[in-house]
Amino acid sequence: MYSKNPNAAINRRLEKEVISSRLIHSLDTTQGLNITGPGSMEATSELTYNSSSVLKVTYPNIVYPLNSDGRSYGCTRVRLDFNREDWSEYNRISFWAYPEKNGFDSASILMEYISDGENPFPNHNYFLSGCHSAKMTVGKWNHIIWEIPELPRNSVTMFQLNFVSNGMQKNMKPESKIYLSNLEIQKVKPDKYTGWETDGKISFCHSGYAPNDRKQAVASVCDENNFFVIEYNSKKSVFIGKIEKLKNDMGCFAVLDFSEFSAEGTYCLKYGDTVTPPFIISQNHWDSVIDKLRNFFSKERCGCTVEDVHLPCHENMFVQHSDGRKLSVAGGWHDAADLSQGLCNTAEAVHSFLDISESIKSKKPKLSENFKDEAKYGLEWMLGTRFEDGYRCIWNTSGIWTLGSTDGEDSIVNPAERKPFECLCACAAEAAAYNVYRDTEPMFADYCLKYAKEDFEFALIDFDPDDTTKVEAAGSAAAVQLYAEASFSASVLYKATLDKKYLDYAVKFADYILACQQTTPTNWEIPFVGFFYEDSTKTTPLTYDHRAHDQVIIMALAELLKNAPENKKSALWQTSLELYREYIKKLLEFSKPYNFLPAGIYFLNAPAALTGSGDHKKARFSGEIYKRLLENGIKLNDGVYLRRMPVVKIFRGSYGVLLSKAKAVSALGLALKDNTLLEVAKQQIAWILGNNPFSCSFMYGEGYDFPDMNTVSNSFNVDGQLPVGLNSFEDTDMPYMPMTNQATYFEVWVHPASRMLWTLSDLEQD
């Protein structure tokens, strides 16, 4: 399906020359096809493709009862079996699909295949999953493609199309229909999917650069030693630079540094025969990114009408207290592609909105007010889905649309919970809201502060701050993360109330943070200092595989330095931040020329990692796969490795990890008044927005060649979406960008977006 945005990658891919092709099934008959699930199929000429009959699949949107996981009513599957066919000569699957209009302007289709040869597919050990999700425009024929150059396909036994019953809204018919035609395998020139080199392209930040920023791009080395900055409109060269050739274990690169060129305008880079699309040099070059992030959250709203997306939704979704009372959880934002939402992600998003609103209020007052309004929408959900004893909606699992009747069979009820880390996230956001709204909306501000104080006390009920042995039982958060959130939320409460007891709490909790840091250089072959461990035993370095929280450790210490500079422990906090700066500087030695922040340090005898979400014990890697993942990283010492890409098991993707570090570094830069660190934070955003080996932006609607996102139950992709992101290919430590649109590489979650926005709130400060 073509995207309305001309810069979307799918448009380029659909225009590729087909070198060769083979028809797998014309889909004008049911012969050879099998169907399972609640739907039906038939060959029909009521609609035709190229004057031929087509396959019509009809499936219900609701089939009671709801699946036990709360994510769908089931799935209709149309399957085609093969006798170990060899598809190796081809690298793209292609067919045509026409979904009838039924409430939404778009529809989704899932496809998968199995190859059972010596190298089987899917191979979940290496996260080569066999399911691709494609968006379609309703009421027209859509060309659906799935590029599979890296996926095993020499012994294909099955191809299947899946139609998920995701519920319905009030404007929908009870059944959906889709017409299908011409299933082919094709050969096209494949896109780059792994490795560090740019394969002839120039990688740069698509959103541009500020006049006084470090300006750097990366390219493959060619015969030319000079590069040019070209003024876009006149096509004239305005700057000539000499490339720096860099060769390391990641590859051979040409580094294009044009930092000394500072004239505002619109430009291209030219190196050899390659010319980039245009970018800007402007003091306001982040403006479009910030506004698109705001747009994304506004389109994720739940419980109300969202223009061009959905009607009021999920009015009959509830959180239930153990005593039987229920509260509606309609509101807030759909947190991921499956329509779920959670307290931690909501609270951190709210906090990022409040901070960016304060950062830009003097220079962009209208946008600042928009963020205040969006923050209030999330705050009202947080405050309205909580019982008086602190039990509330911690995580709301849903993958379906509902009709809204409170006693309907499609009602969803999730249990109320009370967890200390989530209570503290809520506390920090609520206390920050008091500081932002107290002059303009004092009643609402007081409401937020009341709950902030209560949530802080509720957190202390469920973990004993004086007994660190009990922290592990307090939830899924690593101990250092929990204590950091406690210290940070106490500092924000102190700022709101000036009550010294909260400052005392913040100081007390920070003692534990300091006890978890590596304060002297390790005696490794490659020594490190300044990183943090999961807890004070210092047996496992703190790493993450999905939603990361590195930022809160640094924010906690930075807030203490700001609030209590005369405290006798302030020198310890300062030293801790300076040590973390040394850790960041050391990490960057292993990521040239892109200067992104590697995932972290891993011990072979202490499988990682705490995910910060879900049951972290189940998320730990172990065994031979974990060993290979580490050994393909950078050896620091016997049994100690640095990974550029995170080690993951349940969730695939790294942008939550990367942007958590970016926020930590931007907060660190402000605390230490270190502009070099602020530049490092900018480079993490630049990595996601084009300065990466694939030379593409990973924010939908921003820059060039951005991929389709996995939104599953939602409408079209919208500007500002960020996916969970890249991870490594198989057991390597090289980035991997599959053409497979699936959870969670390209699944849309709010936590990467909120962390990017939180980082920008520091970079946008006057």
PAMI-127694 format. One record per residue (C-alpha): residue number from 0; x, y, z; residue in one letter. Coordinates in steps of 0.5 Angstrom, whole numbers, m for minus. Layout:
% residues N
PT  nr    px    py    pz rest
PT NUM     X     Y     Z    a
...
//
This chain:
% residues 766
PT  nr    px    py    pz rest
PT   0     0     0     0    m
PT   1     3     7    m2    y
PT   2     4    12     3    s
PT   3     1    19     3    k
PT   4     7    21     5    n
PT   5    12    21    m1    p
PT   6    18    20     3    n
PT   7    16    14     6    a
PT   8    20     8     5    a
PT   9    14     3     2    i
PT  10    13     8    m4    n
PT  11    21     7    m6    r
PT  12    20    m1    m5    r
PT  13    14    m1    m9    l
PT  14    17     2   m15    e
PT  15    23    m3   m15    k
PT  16    24    m6   m21    e
PT  17    22   m14   m21    v
PT  18    28   m18   m24    i
PT  19    24   m24   m24    s
PT  20    18   m27   m21    s
PT  21    14   m34   m20    r
PT  22     6   m34   m19    l
PT  23     5   m38   m13    i
PT  24    m3   m38   m13    h
PT  25    m8   m34   m17    s
PT  26   m13   m34   m12    l
PT  27   m18   m34   m16    d
PT  28   m20   m41   m14    t
PT  29   m20   m44    m7    t
PT  30   m17   m50   m10    q
PT  31   m10   m52    m6    g
PT  32   m13   m47     0    l
PT  33   m15   m49     7    n
PT  34   m18   m44    12    i
PT  35   m19   m45    19    t
PT  36   m22   m40    25    g
PT  37   m29   m37    25    p
PT  38   m29   m34    18    g
PT  39   m30   m37    11    s
PT  40   m27   m36     4    m
PT  41   m30   m37    m3    e
PT  42   m28   m35   m10    a
PT  43   m32   m29   m13    t
PT  44   m33   m25   m19    s
PT  45   m37   m20   m15    e
PT  46   m30   m16   m15    l
PT  47   m25   m17   m20    t
PT  48   m17   m16   m21    y
PT  49   m15   m15   m28    n
PT  50   m22   m18   m30    s
PT  51   m21   m24   m26    s
PT  52   m24   m27   m21    s
PT  53   m21   m26   m14    v
PT  54   m21   m30    m7    l
PT  55   m26   m27    m2    k
PT  56   m25   m28     6    v
PT  57   m31   m26    10    t
PT  58   m29   m26    18    y
PT  59   m33   m24    24    p
PT  60   m30   m18    28    n
PT  61   m33   m21    35    i
PT  62   m33   m28    37    v
PT  63   m35   m29    44    y
PT  64   m32   m31    48    p
PT  65   m26   m26    48    l
PT  66   m19   m30    48    n
PT  67   m16   m30    55    s
PT  68   m10   m26    54    d
PT  69   m15   m20    52    g
PT  70   m12   m18    45    r
PT  71   m17   m21    40    s
PT  72   m23   m26    39    y
PT  73   m19   m30    35    g
PT  74   m16   m31    28    c
PT  75   m18   m33    21    t
PT  76   m13   m37    17    r
PT  77   m12   m38    10    v
PT  78    m6   m43     9    r
PT  79    m3   m46     3    l
PT  80     2   m52     4    d
PT  81     8   m54     0    f
PT  82    13   m60    m1    n
PT  83    19   m56     1    r
PT  84    19   m51    m4    e
PT  85    26   m47    m5    d
PT  86    25   m40    m6    w
PT  87    32   m38    m5    s
PT  88    32   m35   m12    e
PT  89    27   m30   m10    y
PT  90    27   m25    m4    n
PT  91    20   m21    m4    r
PT  92    13   m24    m3    i
PT  93     7   m20    m7    s
PT  94     0   m20    m7    f
PT  95    m6   m15    m8    w
PT  96   m12   m14    m3    a
PT  97   m18   m10    m3    y
PT  98   m21    m9     4    p
PT  99   m28    m7     4    e
PT 100   m30     0     8    k
PT 101   m32    m2    15    n
PT 102   m31     4    20    g
PT 103   m24     5    19    f
PT 104   m20     8    13    d
PT 105   m15     3    14    s
PT 106   m14    m5    15    a
PT 107    m9   m10    17    s
PT 108    m7   m16    14    i
PT 109    m2   m21    17    l
PT 110     2   m26    13    m
PT 111     7   m32    15    e
PT 112    11   m37    12    y
PT 113    15   m43    15    i
PT 114    21   m46    12    s
PT 115    24   m53    15    d
PT 116    31   m54    12    g
PT 117    37   m54    16    e
PT 118    37   m47    17    n
PT 119    29   m46    19    p
PT 120    25   m41    19    f
PT 121    22   m38    24    p
PT 122    28   m38    28    n
PT 123    26   m35    35    h
PT 124    32   m36    38    n
PT 125    35   m31    33    y
PT 126    29   m27    33    f
PT 127    27   m28    26    l
PT 128    20   m28    27    s
PT 129    15   m31    21    g
PT 130    10   m26    21    c
PT 131     9   m19    17    h
PT 132     4   m14    18    s
PT 133     2   m10    13    a
PT 134    m3    m4    13    k
PT 135    m8    m3     7    m
PT 136   m13     3     5    t
PT 137   m20     1     5    v
PT 138   m24     1    m1    g
PT 139   m19     0    m6    k
PT 140   m14    m5    m9    w
PT 141    m7    m5    m5    n
PT 142    m1    m8    m7    h
PT 143     2   m12    m1    i
PT 144    10   m14    m1    i
PT 145    14   m17     4    w
PT 146    22   m17     3    e
PT 147    25   m23     6    i
PT 148    33   m22     3    p
PT 149    36   m25    10    e
PT 150    30   m30    12    l
PT 151    31   m37    10    p
PT 152    27   m40     5    r
PT 153    30   m46     2    n
PT 154    25   m51     4    s
PT 155    18   m47     5    v
PT 156    12   m52     7    t
PT 157     7   m47     9    m
PT 158     5   m39     7    f
PT 159    m1   m37    11    q
PT 160    m5   m30    11    l
PT 161    m8   m28    18    n
PT 162   m15   m24    19    f
PT 163   m15   m22    26    v
PT 164   m22   m21    30    s
PT 165   m20   m15    34    n
PT 166   m27   m13    36    g
PT 167   m31    m7    33    m
PT 168   m34     0    34    q
PT 169   m41     3    34    k
PT 170   m40     5    26    n
PT 171   m38    m2    24    m
PT 172   m41    m8    21    k
PT 173   m41   m15    25    p
PT 174   m37   m18    19    e
PT 175   m31   m15    15    s
PT 176   m29   m17     8    k
PT 177   m23   m17     4    i
PT 178   m21   m19    m3    y
PT 179   m15   m22    m5    l
PT 180   m11   m24   m12    s
PT 181    m4   m26   m15    n
PT 182     0   m29   m10    l
PT 183     7   m29   m13    e
PT 184    15   m29   m10    i
PT 185    19   m24   m14    q
PT 186    26   m22   m14    k
PT 187    28   m15   m13    v
PT 188    34   m11   m11    k
PT 189    35   m12    m3    p
PT 190    35    m6     2    d
PT 191    41    m7     7    k
PT 192    39   m10    13    y
PT 193    45   m11    17    t
PT 194    52    m8    18    g
PT 195    55    m2    20    w
PT 196    57     1    14    e
PT 197    53     6     9    t
PT 198    53     2     3    d
PT 199    54     8    m1    g
PT 200    49    12     2    k
PT 201    51    19     6    i
PT 202    48    18    13    s
PT 203    46    25    16    f
PT 204    41    28    21    c
PT 205    35    29    17    h
PT 206    32    34    22    s
PT 207    38    38    21    g
PT 208    43    42    25    y
PT 209    43    48    30    a
PT 210    48    53    27    p
PT 211    53    52    33    n
PT 212    52    45    33    d
PT 213    57    39    31    r
PT 214    55    37    24    k
PT 215    57    31    22    q
PT 216    55    26    17    a
PT 217    58    19    15    v
PT 218    59    15     8    a
PT 219    62     9     5    s
PT 220    69    11     3    v
PT 221    70    13    m5    c
PT 222    76    16    m9    d
PT 223    74    23    m7    e
PT 224    78    26    m1    n
PT 225    73    32    m1    n
PT 226    66    33     0    f
PT 227    61    39    m1    f
PT 228    55    43     2    v
PT 229    51    45    m3    i
PT 230    46    50    m2    e
PT 231    39    47    m4    y
PT 232    36    52    m8    n
PT 233    42    55   m12    s
PT 234    45    48   m13    k
PT 235    52    52   m11    k
PT 236    57    49    m7    s
PT 237    58    54    m1    v
PT 238    63    49     3    f
PT 239    68    44     2    i
PT 240    71    40     7    g
PT 241    76    34     7    k
PT 242    74    27     9    i
PT 243    77    24    15    e
PT 244    78    16    14    k
PT 245    76    12    19    l
PT 246    77     4    20    k
PT 247    76     0    26    n
PT 248    72    m7    27    d
PT 249    66    m4    25    m
PT 250    68    m2    18    g
PT 251    71     3    14    c
PT 252    68    10    14    f
PT 253    68    17    11    a
PT 254    67    22    16    v
PT 255    64    29    13    l
PT 256    65    34    19    d
PT 257    62    41    17    f
PT 258    62    44    24    s
PT 259    65    50    22    e
PT 260    60    52    17    f
PT 261    54    55    21    s
PT 262    50    59    16    a
PT 263    42    58    17    e
PT 264    39    55    10    g
PT 265    37    49     7    t
PT 266    43    45     4    y
PT 267    45    38     1    c
PT 268    51    34     2    l
PT 269    55    31    m4    k
PT 270    61    26    m3    y
PT 271    63    23   m10    g
PT 272    57    22   m14    d
PT 273    52    21    m8    t
PT 274    48    27    m6    v
PT 275    43    27     0    t
PT 276    36    30     0    p
PT 277    35    37     3    p
PT 278    36    39    11    f
PT 279    36    45    15    i
PT 280    41    49    19    i
PT 281    37    53    24    s
PT 282    37    54    31    q
PT 283    30    51    31    n
PT 284    31    45    27    h
PT 285    28    41    33    w
PT 286    21    44    32    d
PT 287    18    39    27    s
PT 288    21    33    31    v
PT 289    18    36    37    i
PT 290    11    38    34    d
PT 291    11    31    31    k
PT 292    12    28    38    l
PT 293     6    32    40    r
PT 294     2    30    34    n
PT 295     3    23    36    f
PT 296     1    23    43    f
PT 297    m6    27    41    s
PT 298    m7    21    36    k
PT 299    m6    16    41    e
PT 300   m12    19    46    r
PT 301   m16    13    48    c
PT 302   m24    15    51    g
PT 303   m25    20    46    c
PT 304   m26    21    38    t
PT 305   m20    22    35    v
PT 306   m21    25    28    e
PT 307   m19    20    22    d
PT 308   m17    15    27    v
PT 309   m23    12    32    h
PT 310   m29    14    35    l
PT 311   m30    14    43    p
PT 312   m27     8    45    c
PT 313   m26     3    51    h
PT 314   m32     6    55    e
PT 315   m33    m1    58    n
PT 316   m26    m3    60    m
PT 317   m25    m3    67    f
PT 318   m20    m4    73    v
PT 319   m23    m8    79    q
PT 320   m21    m7    86    h
PT 321   m21   m14    90    s
PT 322   m27   m11    94    d
PT 323   m31   m11    87    g
PT 324   m31    m4    86    r
PT 325   m29    m2    79    k
PT 326   m27     4    75    l
PT 327   m27     6    68    s
PT 328   m20     6    64    v
PT 329   m22    10    58    a
PT 330   m18    16    57    g
PT 331   m10    17    57    g
PT 332    m6    14    51    w
PT 333    m6     7    48    h
PT 334     1     5    50    d
PT 335     3     0    44    a
PT 336     0    m2    38    a
PT 337    m5    m7    41    d
PT 338    m8    m1    45    l
PT 339    m6    m3    52    s
PT 340    m3     3    56    q
PT 341     0     3    63    g
PT 342     2     7    69    l
PT 343     9     8    68    c
PT 344     9    10    61    n
PT 345     3    15    62    t
PT 346     7    18    68    a
PT 347    13    19    64    e
PT 348    10    21    58    a
PT 349     6    27    63    v
PT 350    13    29    66    h
PT 351    16    30    59    s
PT 352    10    34    57    f
PT 353    11    38    63    l
PT 354    18    39    62    d
PT 355    18    41    55    i
PT 356    12    46    56    s
PT 357    17    49    61    e
PT 358    23    49    57    s
PT 359    20    52    51    i
PT 360    14    57    54    k
PT 361    18    63    53    s
PT 362    20    62    45    k
PT 363    14    57    43    k
PT 364     8    59    48    p
PT 365     3    56    43    k
PT 366     6    49    43    l
PT 367     8    50    50    s
PT 368     0    51    52    e
PT 369    m1    45    47    n
PT 370     4    40    51    f
PT 371     0    43    58    k
PT 372    m6    41    55    d
PT 373    m4    34    53    e
PT 374     0    33    60    a
PT 375    m7    34    63    k
PT 376   m11    29    59    y
PT 377    m6    24    62    g
PT 378    m6    26    69    l
PT 379   m14    26    69    e
PT 380   m13    19    67    w
PT 381    m8    17    72    m
PT 382   m12    21    78    l
PT 383   m18    18    75    g
PT 384   m16    10    75    t
PT 385   m14    10    82    r
PT 386   m17     8    89    f
PT 387   m16    11    95    e
PT 388   m12     6    98    d
PT 389    m7     7    92    g
PT 390    m9     1    88    y
PT 391   m10     3    81    r
PT 392    m9     1    74    c
PT 393    m2    m1    73    i
PT 394    m3    m4    66    w
PT 395    m9    m5    62    n
PT 396    m8   m11    57    t
PT 397   m13   m10    51    s
PT 398   m12   m11    43    g
PT 399   m19   m10    42    i
PT 400   m24    m5    40    w
PT 401   m31    m5    44    t
PT 402   m38    m3    43    l
PT 403   m38     1    50    g
PT 404   m44    m2    53    s
PT 405   m42    m3    61    t
PT 406   m45    m9    61    d
PT 407   m44   m12    54    g
PT 408   m40   m18    53    e
PT 409   m34   m15    50    d
PT 410   m33   m11    57    s
PT 411   m26   m12    59    i
PT 412   m24   m12    67    v
PT 413   m16   m12    69    n
PT 414   m15   m13    77    p
PT 415   m12    m6    81    a
PT 416    m5    m7    83    e
PT 417    m1    m3    87    r
PT 418     7    m3    86    k
PT 419    12     2    89    p
PT 420    16     4    82    f
PT 421     9     5    79    e
PT 422     7     9    85    c
PT 423    13    13    85    l
PT 424    13    15    77    c
PT 425     6    17    79    a
PT 426     8    21    85    c
PT 427    14    25    81    a
PT 428     9    27    75    a
PT 429     4    29    80    e
PT 430     8    33    84    a
PT 431    11    36    77    a
PT 432     4    38    75    a
PT 433     3    42    81    y
PT 434     9    46    80    n
PT 435     7    47    73    v
PT 436    m1    49    74    y
PT 437    m1    52    81    r
PT 438    m1    59    78    d
PT 439    m6    58    72    t
PT 440   m11    52    75    e
PT 441   m10    52    83    p
PT 442   m15    47    84    m
PT 443   m13    42    79    f
PT 444    m6    43    82    a
PT 445    m8    42    89    d
PT 446   m11    35    87    y
PT 447    m5    33    83    c
PT 448    m1    35    90    l
PT 449    m5    31    94    k
PT 450    m5    25    90    y
PT 451     3    26    89    a
PT 452     4    26    97    k
PT 453    m1    20    98    e
PT 454     3    16    92    d
PT 455     9    17    96    f
PT 456     7    14   102    e
PT 457     4     8    98    f
PT 458    10     6    95    a
PT 459    14     6   102    l
PT 460     8     1   104    i
PT 461    10    m4    99    d
PT 462    18    m4   100    f
PT 463    22    m2   106    d
PT 464    27     3   104    p
PT 465    31     1   111    d
PT 466    32    m6   109    d
PT 467    35    m7   102    t
PT 468    34   m15   102    t
PT 469    26   m14   101    k
PT 470    27    m9    95    v
PT 471    27   m15    90    e
PT 472    20   m17    92    a
PT 473    17   m10    91    a
PT 474    16   m11    84    g
PT 475    20   m12    77    s
PT 476    25    m6    78    a
PT 477    32    m7    79    a
PT 478    34    m4    86    a
PT 479    38     2    84    v
PT 480    32     4    79    q
PT 481    27     3    85    l
PT 482    31     8    90    y
PT 483    33    13    84    a
PT 484    26    14    83    e
PT 485    24    14    90    a
PT 486    30    20    91    s
PT 487    28    23    85    f
PT 488    20    23    86    s
PT 489    22    26    93    a
PT 490    26    31    90    s
PT 491    20    34    86    v
PT 492    16    33    92    l
PT 493    20    38    96    y
PT 494    20    43    90    k
PT 495    13    43    90    a
PT 496    12    43    98    t
PT 497    19    46   101    l
PT 498    17    41   106    d
PT 499    24    38   109    k
PT 500    22    31   110    k
PT 501    22    30   103    y
PT 502    29    33   102    l
PT 503    31    28   107    d
PT 504    28    22   104    y
PT 505    31    24    97    a
PT 506    38    24   101    v
PT 507    37    18   104    k
PT 508    35    14    98    f
PT 509    41    17    94    a
PT 510    46    13    99    d
PT 511    44     7    96    y
PT 512    45    10    89    i
PT 513    52    11    90    l
PT 514    53     4    93    a
PT 515    51     1    87    c
PT 516    56     5    82    q
PT 517    63     3    80    q
PT 518    67     8    83    t
PT 519    74     6    82    t
PT 520    77     3    75    p
PT 521    76    m4    74    t
PT 522    82    m9    73    n
PT 523    80   m11    67    w
PT 524    84   m11    60    e
PT 525    80    m5    58    i
PT 526    78    m2    65    p
PT 527    71     2    66    f
PT 528    69     6    71    v
PT 529    62    10    73    g
PT 530    57     5    71    f
PT 531    52     2    76    f
PT 532    50    m5    78    y
PT 533    43    m7    79    e
PT 534    44    m7    87    d
PT 535    49    m6    92    s
PT 536    52   m13    91    t
PT 537    55   m11    85    k
PT 538    54   m17    82    t
PT 539    50   m15    75    t
PT 540    51    m9    71    p
PT 541    45    m5    70    l
PT 542    42    m6    63    t
PT 543    36    m6    60    y
PT 544    33   m10    54    d
PT 545    26    m6    52    h
PT 546    24     0    57    r
PT 547    30     3    60    a
PT 548    30     7    66    h
PT 549    38    10    66    d
PT 550    35    17    66    q
PT 551    32    17    73    v
PT 552    39    15    77    i
PT 553    42    21    74    i
PT 554    36    26    74    m
PT 555    36    24    82    a
PT 556    43    26    83    l
PT 557    42    32    79    a
PT 558    36    34    83    e
PT 559    39    33    89    l
PT 560    45    38    87    l
PT 561    40    43    85    k
PT 562    36    43    91    n
PT 563    41    42    96    a
PT 564    48    44    94    p
PT 565    50    46   101    e
PT 566    49    39   104    n
PT 567    55    35   106    k
PT 568    54    30   101    k
PT 569    53    34    95    s
PT 570    61    33    94    a
PT 571    59    25    93    l
PT 572    53    27    88    w
PT 573    58    31    84    q
PT 574    63    26    84    t
PT 575    58    20    82    s
PT 576    56    25    76    l
PT 577    63    26    74    e
PT 578    64    18    74    l
PT 579    58    17    70    y
PT 580    61    22    65    r
PT 581    67    18    65    e
PT 582    63    12    63    y
PT 583    59    15    58    i
PT 584    66    18    55    k
PT 585    69    11    55    k
PT 586    63     8    51    l
PT 587    63    13    46    l
PT 588    70    10    44    e
PT 589    67     4    41    f
PT 590    61     7    37    s
PT 591    65    12    32    k
PT 592    64    15    27    p
PT 593    56    15    29    y
PT 594    57    16    37    n
PT 595    51    13    39    f
PT 596    51    10    46    l
PT 597    52     3    47    p
PT 598    48    m2    51    a
PT 599    52    m3    56    g
PT 600    57    m8    60    i
PT 601    55   m15    61    y
PT 602    58   m21    65    f
PT 603    57   m28    63    l
PT 604    56   m31    70    n
PT 605    50   m26    71    a
PT 606    45   m27    65    p
PT 607    42   m20    64    a
PT 608    37   m16    64    a
PT 609    32   m13    69    l
PT 610    27   m11    64    t
PT 611    23    m6    68    g
PT 612    17    m8    65    s
PT 613    14   m15    66    g
PT 614    17   m21    70    d
PT 615    24   m20    69    h
PT 616    26   m26    72    k
PT 617    23   m29    66    k
PT 618    27   m24    61    a
PT 619    34   m27    63    r
PT 620    38   m30    58    f
PT 621    42   m36    59    s
PT 622    46   m42    56    g
PT 623    49   m42    49    e
PT 624    45   m37    46    i
PT 625    47   m32    51    y
PT 626    54   m34    51    k
PT 627    55   m33    43    r
PT 628    51   m26    44    l
PT 629    56   m24    49    l
PT 630    62   m27    45    e
PT 631    60   m23    39    n
PT 632    61   m16    43    g
PT 633    67   m13    45    i
PT 634    71   m17    50    k
PT 635    73   m13    56    l
PT 636    76   m18    61    n
PT 637    75   m26    62    d
PT 638    67   m26    62    g
PT 639    66   m19    61    v
PT 640    63   m16    55    y
PT 641    61    m9    52    l
PT 642    55   m10    47    r
PT 643    53    m4    42    r
PT 644    46    m7    41    m
PT 645    42   m10    48    p
PT 646    42   m17    49    v
PT 647    34   m18    49    v
PT 648    30   m24    50    k
PT 649    22   m22    50    i
PT 650    22   m15    47    f
PT 651    26   m14    40    r
PT 652    29    m7    40    g
PT 653    33    m2    43    s
PT 654    31     5    42    y
PT 655    28     5    49    g
PT 656    35     3    52    v
PT 657    38     9    47    l
PT 658    34    14    49    l
PT 659    34    13    56    s
PT 660    41    14    56    k
PT 661    40    20    52    a
PT 662    36    23    57    k
PT 663    41    21    62    a
PT 664    46    25    58    v
PT 665    42    31    57    s
PT 666    41    31    65    a
PT 667    48    30    66    l
PT 668    50    36    61    g
PT 669    46    41    65    l
PT 670    48    39    72    a
PT 671    55    39    70    l
PT 672    55    45    65    k
PT 673    58    41    60    d
PT 674    56    42    53    n
PT 675    60    37    50    t
PT 676    55    32    54    l
PT 677    49    36    51    l
PT 678    52    35    44    e
PT 679    52    27    46    v
PT 680    45    27    47    a
PT 681    44    31    41    k
PT 682    47    25    37    q
PT 683    43    20    40    q
PT 684    37    23    37    i
PT 685    41    24    30    a
PT 686    42    17    30    w
PT 687    35    15    30    i
PT 688    33    21    25    l
PT 689    38    19    20    g
PT 690    45    18    22    n
PT 691    45    11    22    n
PT 692    48     5    18    p
PT 693    41     5    14    f
PT 694    41    12    12    s
PT 695    34    13    14    c
PT 696    29    16    19    s
PT 697    26    12    24    f
PT 698    21    17    26    m
PT 699    14    17    22    y
PT 700    13    23    18    g
PT 701    20    26    19    e
PT 702    26    26    14    g
PT 703    27    21     9    y
PT 704    26    13     8    d
PT 705    22    12    14    f
PT 706    19     5    15    p
PT 707    12     3    16    d
PT 708    10     2    23    m
PT 709     7    m4    27    n
PT 710     0    m1    29    t
PT 711    m4    m7    29    v
PT 712   m11    m5    31    s
PT 713   m10     3    30    n
PT 714   m11     7    24    s
PT 715    m6     9    19    f
PT 716     1    11    21    n
PT 717     1    18    24    v
PT 718     7    23    24    d
PT 719    11    23    30    g
PT 720    11    15    31    q
PT 721    17    12    34    l
PT 722    18     4    34    p
PT 723    21     0    39    v
PT 724    27     0    34    g
PT 725    33    m4    32    l
PT 726    36   m10    35    n
PT 727    42   m14    33    s
PT 728    42   m19    27    f
PT 729    42   m26    30    e
PT 730    47   m27    35    d
PT 731    52   m22    32    t
PT 732    53   m15    35    d
PT 733    51   m11    29    m
PT 734    44    m7    28    p
PT 735    39   m11    24    y
PT 736    33    m7    20    m
PT 737    28   m13    18    p
PT 738    23   m11    12    m
PT 739    19   m15    17    t
PT 740    14   m11    20    n
PT 741    12   m14    27    q
PT 742    12   m13    34    a
PT 743    17   m11    37    t
PT 744    22    m8    32    y
PT 745    17    m3    29    f
PT 746    11    m4    34    e
PT 747     9     3    36    v
PT 748    10     4    44    w
PT 749    10    11    47    v
PT 750    16    10    52    h
PT 751    21    11    46    p
PT 752    17    18    44    a
PT 753    17    20    51    s
PT 754    24    19    52    r
PT 755    26    23    46    m
PT 756    21    29    48    l
PT 757    24    29    55    w
PT 758    31    29    52    t
PT 759    29    35    48    l
PT 760    26    39    54    s
PT 761    34    39    56    d
PT 762    36    41    49    l
PT 763    31    46    48    e
PT 764    32    50    55    q
PT 765    34    57    54    d
//
